[in-house]
Amino acid sequence: MKKSNNIIKYKILINVVIYMCIFCEGISENQKLLETQYFYVVYDIDPIQYGHLLIISNNHFEDIRDLEEDVCLELFKIEKYLISN
């Protein structure tokens, strides 16, 4: 019985973590420098160097390998645009 209670608590914890995504909840529209169908770009609030940007997906992915081909292509287009401007 105790084991099943721990499993239920774990599932609730996972849902809370997903719901409290800092990028979903903490980015306002006026912070977005660029927005596309799949991504948006913002300045990092704790930059490694001047001009450090974050490219954030509109959907949650655990790994870049999870991206569909068209989403991945758009990511590379954004990167190319940002480094050339």
C-alpha positions in Angstrom: 0.0 0.0 0.0 2.8 2.4 0.9 4.5 1.7 -2.4 1.5 2.7 -4.5 1.2 6.0 -2.4 4.7 6.9 -3.4 4.0 6.3 -7.0 1.0 8.6 -6.9 3.0 11.3 -5.2 5.7 10.9 -7.8 3.2 11.3 -10.6 1.8 14.5 -9.0 5.3 15.9 -8.6 6.0 15.3 -12.3 2.9 17.2 -13.3 3.8 20.1 -11.1 7.3 20.3 -12.6 5.9 20.3 -16.1 3.3 22.9 -15.3 5.8 25.3 -13.8 8.1 25.6 -16.8 10.0 28.9 -16.4 9.9 29.5 -20.2 6.1 28.9 -20.5 5.2 31.0 -17.4 8.0 33.5 -17.2 8.5 35.1 -20.6 6.4 38.0 -21.6 5.6 39.0 -25.1 7.7 42.2 -24.9 10.8 40.1 -24.1 10.6 38.2 -27.3 13.1 39.5 -29.9 11.9 37.1 -32.7 9.1 34.6 -32.9 8.3 31.9 -35.5 5.8 29.1 -35.7 8.0 26.8 -33.5 10.4 29.0 -31.6 11.0 32.4 -30.0 14.3 34.2 -29.1 15.0 36.1 -25.9 18.0 37.6 -24.2 19.4 35.3 -21.4 18.8 36.9 -18.0 22.2 35.5 -16.8 24.3 35.7 -19.9 27.6 34.0 -20.4 28.7 37.0 -22.5 27.2 40.1 -24.0 24.4 39.4 -26.5 23.8 35.8 -25.2 20.4 34.7 -26.6 18.2 31.7 -25.9 16.2 30.0 -28.7 13.2 28.5 -26.9 10.8 26.1 -28.5 7.0 26.6 -28.2 6.7 22.9 -27.3 8.5 20.8 -24.8 11.2 18.4 -26.1 13.6 16.3 -23.9 16.2 16.2 -26.6 17.0 17.8 -30.0 16.7 14.4 -31.5 13.0 14.5 -30.7 12.4 17.4 -33.2 10.5 16.8 -36.4 12.5 17.5 -39.5 10.6 20.8 -40.3 11.1 22.0 -36.7 14.8 21.2 -36.8 15.1 23.0 -40.2 13.5 26.1 -38.7 15.8 26.0 -35.7 18.9 26.0 -38.0 17.4 28.9 -40.1 16.9 30.9 -36.9 20.5 30.2 -35.8 21.8 31.2 -39.2 19.8 34.4 -39.2 21.0 35.3 -35.7 24.7 34.8 -36.4 24.5 36.7 -39.7 22.8 39.8 -38.2 
